[in-house]
Amino acid sequence: MSERRATLRRLSCSNGASHCSRLLEGTAASRERRKRKGLSAVRREEAGSMAAVVLSEPEKLYIVHGVQEDLRVDGRGCEDYRCAEVETDVVSNTSGSARVKLGNTDILVGVKAEMGTPKIEKPDEGYLEFCVDCSANATPEFEGRGGEELGTEITSTFYTVFSSENSVDLKSLCINPREHCWVLYVDVLLLVCGGNLFDAISIAVKAALFNTRIPKVRVLEDEEGSKEIELSDDPYDCIRLNVENVPLIVTLSKIGYRHVVDATLEEEACSLASLLVSVTSKGALTSIKKVGRGSLDPESIFEMMETGKKVGKALHVALQKILDEEESLGTSRQKVGFLG
């Protein structure tokens, strides 16, 4: 993963304003959709196929033969990522936010911390809620309800990835066992689909969680035993999440007899099967998912898992370096921002 560019491309306010409004103001509607749809996902035959491109047979042969020689159309090797741009704290009305551009893929993530009631099975923990919104500007196929199926697929995948108890310290989100906890609503907005959605979203989610600041609270109890919650007015008196164990997704697409990471839309059109592996910063696999209508033999799966662990560790190091650099700049950092 390349280091962050010095300047980020600005978006026009005419396109950005509507997206930003949907991300911030549509939180309640997003949660209502989550309740109606539940967590069960209608499985797609091939993730991201709604944004697929049409290639001729000679074009497919050109891509496939290049991959076999470890030389892709854009000059990368099979295990190389495209240049990525990462910026945090881009949306002011959230507890944390991040924007990631990976090649032509553009993702915006906002995290909103709100008080809620702990789940019955985990009374001393908070929890995360995911919602993915596919912008109609990302691809024409997302107009109307065209992107709902893909959004549900991605949402389901991230619930699986974050199902590990060690990914986020949920106990730190508990305010008062069985009564009050912090609920982190992670809203993902797909601005542009340029291939490799899952990886780009996972990078943006980790960056947004790193940027999240949750106000510290105190539980006060009066003489009658009733409890009252007091929020700190100091914006710097807050809780920061430990994102060390938050996994990143590495998608490995099988093309011919080799596999590639960070596939473009054109490369995805040449792949019949892909393997999604979620990897921690220490190289541990937390989940594996096969997508696509093709098949993968056991030897290929093992090779793809090993590649995923190696590439995932490097991806974590590169991302953490970017986040630490931004953090060290403090208030002196020049913000481009979503509506910059």
ZIBELBEL-V81437 format. One line per field, one symbol per residue. phi: phi as a letter, one per 40 degrees, with the letter a starting at -180 (. if undefined). psi: psi as a letter, one per 20 degrees, with the letter a starting at -180 (. if undefined). burial: # if it has 9 or more other ideal C-beta (glycine too) atoms within 8 Angstrom, else .. A space follows every 10 residues. Layout:
phi->???
psi->???
burial->???
This chain:
phi->.cccccbbcc bccccccccc cccccccccc cccccccgcc bccccacgcc bcbbbccccc cccccccccg bcdcgcccbb cccbbbbbfc bccbcaaabb bbgccbbbbb bbcbcabdcc cbcbbcabbb abbcccccad cccgbccccc ccccdccccc cccccccbcc cccccadgbb acbccbbbbc cbbbgfcccc cccccccccc ccbbdcbbbb bcccgcbbbb cccccccabb ccbdcccbcb cbbcbgbbbb bfcccccccc bcabbcbcbc ccgccbabac bgccbbcdcc cccccccccc cccccccccc cccccccccg ccccccgcbc
psi->pqqpqhqqpq qqhhhhghgg ghgghjgghg hhhggghaip qopqhopjih kqqpqrghgg hggghghhjk orhjirrhkq qrpqppprli ohkrhqrqpp oocipppppp pppqqapqqg imikqarqpq pppoqhigqh iiqcjhihgg ghggggghhg hjiphigpnh hiipgopigq rppooopppo gpokqlgggg ghghggghhh ipppqqqqop pahiiqqppp qpiohinrpp qojhjpqqpo popoocjrqq qlqrhhhhhi piqqpppppr ijjpphqppp qqirqpqhgg ggghgggggg hgghgggggh ggghgghhhc iipopgrhj.
burial->...#...#.. #...###.## ####.##..# #.##...... ...#.###.# ##..#...## .#######.. .##..#.#.# ##.####### #..####### ########## ###..#.#.. .##.###### ######.#.. .#...##.## ########## ##.#..##.# .#####...# ########## ########## ########## #######.#. ......#.#. .#.....#.. #.#.###### #####..### ########## #.######## #.#.####.# ##...#...# #.###.#### ########## ###.##.... .....#.#..
